[in-house]
């Protein structure tokens, strides 16, 4: 099986969307069904199979399937039927296909790797570093990217502790920081760089990453020091934190005579295009 990242796995050359939920991997049921059956109507097949499972006594199937927001082919987050490894194994056992056994082994391997990473979070960090190395990123860039991930997690943890709901409110606050830092929302920034489904920060250069970190670290510090509670107060903290980074960026641009925000991204290299598809 090919290597996995945080939002996508590859099985037999096909994409399987996945997401961390309750500290474990959950997989798109439709993606798995489509691979095993080869049908172009995977959603219809899954709907019929779900009815069949319930009729056979697996009545808890609805309770064990989660409607989780994961990225759809059009790049938008949409609610999709997802299942953890245990439930997915039960589902694929009901699908008559020669591909079932390899997928069962693959899911077991992914589940085992996740258990090890929960027991030792450093393993997940090492795996992420290795993936970036395989894609050709420099050690210096990887160091900044990993630090940026840690700063982002510190910020989202603070938001959770300050009565911020996930998904929509997180996205709005993130956009506020980005607008104040770069004069663009993340979606506008991706468009500026010609990106679609790719992770924006994976296509930033060193300075872009540094100012992203500054905006989020400043927001965390302000929210903590002001004891911001709720969406409105944290939105104000996000605007102030982003402005600190934005002012620093503009000062650098004036002093250096060159723009920090670049259209260039890691996809520009033909060699890297191939690597990023793996």
N, C-alpha and C positions, 0 to 999 in steps of 0.2 A: 504494500500500500504506500502511496505517496505521502509526503509530509503534510501536516495540517497547520493552520493558523487559527487565530481567535474566532473568525467568522466563517471559515470555509474549510471543508475537507474534500479530498479527492479519492474516489473509489472507482477503479477500473476506468480511469480517464474521465469520469463524470463528477460533476460538482454536487456536494451534499452540504447544504447550509446547516450551521450549528451555532449554538449560543450557550453561554454559561447561565444556568438557572438553578437556584438552591445549591450552589457549589458543586454542580456536576454538568456534564455536557448533555444538552438536549438537541435532537436532530429533527430536521424537517421530514415529516412522514411522507409527504408527497414526493420529495426528491428521491427518497429511498425506494418507494413503490415504483416510481418511474424507471429507475435503474434495473430493478429486479424483473419487471414485467416487459420493459421495452415499449410500453404503450405511450402514445402521445396524449392520452386522456387520463393522466395519472390521478387527477383530482376525482374524476368520476369513478375510477377503479377503487380509490381509497374510500369513497363514500359507500360504495356497495360492500366493500370488505368490512368496514366498520359495522354495518348492519348485520353482516354474517357473523362477526365475532360476538356481537351481543346476543344473537339468536342461539349461538352455541354455548352460551353460559358465561362468556367473559363480559359480564354486565358492568364491571368497573372500568371498562375501556374508556368511557367518556371522562371519568374522574382522573384517569392517568394520562390523558392527552391534554396538553396545555396550549392555549392560544397565545403564542408569544410573538412579539414584533421582531421580525428579522428582515434583512434586506431582500427585496424582490428583484427580478431581472431588470425592472425599470429604474432601479437605484433607490426606490422609496421603501420606508419601513412599513410592512404590512403584517397584520396578525395572521399567523400560519399555524396549523396543527403541528405540534412538536411533541416528542416523547424522549424519555431518558433511555439509557442503554437497556435496562431490564424490560421496559415496555416495548421497545423497538424489537428486541429479540422475540418477544411473544408475537408481535405483528408479522414479522418476516417468516415465522414458522408456519403461518397460515397461507403463505404465497407459494404456489407450485412453480418453482423456478430452479434451474441448476446453479444460479448465482447465490442461492441462500447460504450455503455453507461457508463460502469465502467471506461473505458479509458478516456472518455471525462471528467468525474469528476476528475480523477487523473491528467490530464493535467491542468485543471482549478486550482487545488490545488497547483501544482508546480508553475504555473504562478503567483498565488497570493503570494506564499512564496517568489518568486524572487522579486516581486514588493516591498514587505516589506523590503527585504534585501537591495535593492537599496536605499530606503528611509532611512534605518538605517543599515549601513554596520556592526555594532556591532552584529546584529542578525546572519549574516553569520559566523562571528568568533565564536559566541557561539555555533552554530550548528556544526561547524567543531570540536570544543573542545569536544562536547557531543559524536560525532561519535567515536573519538579516545578513549574516556572513555569507551564506549560500547564495543570496541575491546580489552579492558584490558590494555591499556597503562597507565603508571604512570603519576601523575600530573607533576613531574619534567621533564619527557620526553616530555609531551605535551607542556609545557612551552617553551622548546627549539625548538620543531618542529614549533610552532606558530611563534616564533621569526624568525626562518629560512625562513618561508613563507614570512614574512614582508620584510626581507632583500632581498630575491629573487625578490619581487615585486619592491623594490626600484631600484634594478639593471636593471630590464627589462624596467622600466620607463625611466631610464637614457639612455639606448640603443635606445629606441624609439625617444628620444629627440636628439640623436646624429647620425641620419641618418642610423640606422640599420634596415634592413627589418626583418620582423618576420619570423618564421618557420626555414628555412635552415640556415640563418646567426645566429639566436639566438642559434640554436643547435650547430653550429660550435664553437661559443664563449664559450658556456657552457662546451663543450668538452675540450677546451683549459684550462679552469680553473681547471676542474677535473683532467686532465693529469698532470698539474703542482702541484696540491695538493696531489693527491693519486697515481700518476703514472699510472692511468687508465682512459679511457673515461667512461662515464656513462654506455654505453652498455657493456663494458668489466667488469665494477664493478658489474652490474646485473648478468652477467654470473658467476663471482667469487662467488656471493652469491646464485647462483642457482635460480634466479628469472626469470620470463618470462614477464607477462603483469603487474606485480605489480609495484607500485611506489617505486623506489630505496630508497628514503629518509625515507619512512615509515618503512624501515627495517634496518636503521642505528641505532647504539647505541649512547649514549650521546657524546662521543668524536668524532665519525664520523660526527655527526651533527654539532658540534662546529667547526671543521676544514672546513666543507662545508661553514658554515656561514662566517668564517674568510676569505676564498678565495673570496667569492662574495662581502663581505663588502669592502675588500681591493681593489678589482677591481673597485667598484663604486667610492671609494675615489680617486684612481689614474686617472680614466677617467674624473672625475670632475676637479681635480686639474690641469691636463694636457690639459683640454678642448679637449679631443679626439673626432674627428669627422670622421665618415665613418668607414667602416669595418676594414681596415688595422690598423688604429690607435687604435681602440677598441680591436682588436685582440692582439696587443702588451700590452695593459693595462690588458687584461684578463690573459695573460701569466705571467705578473709581479705580479698581484694580487694573482694568484694561487701559484706562487713560494713562496710568503710570507707565505702562509698557509702550503705549502709543506715543507719548511725549518723548520717551527715550529713543524710540525708533526714529522719530522725526528729527531729533537733535543729531543723531548719527548721520542721517541722510544729508543734513545741511553741512555738517563738518566734513563728510567724506565726498560729497558731491555725487553719490550714487544711491540708487534705490535699494531698499532691503527686500521689498516684495518682488519676486521674480516670476516670470511666466514659465521658466524652465522647470522641469520635473524629472524624476528618475526614469520616466518612460521614454525620454528622448533618445536614449541609447538603444539601438536595435538589439544588442546583446542582452541588455537588461529587460527588454520587452519579453524575450523568451524566458528569462529566469523568473520574472514575476508571474508568468502563467503557470508555473509549476506548482 
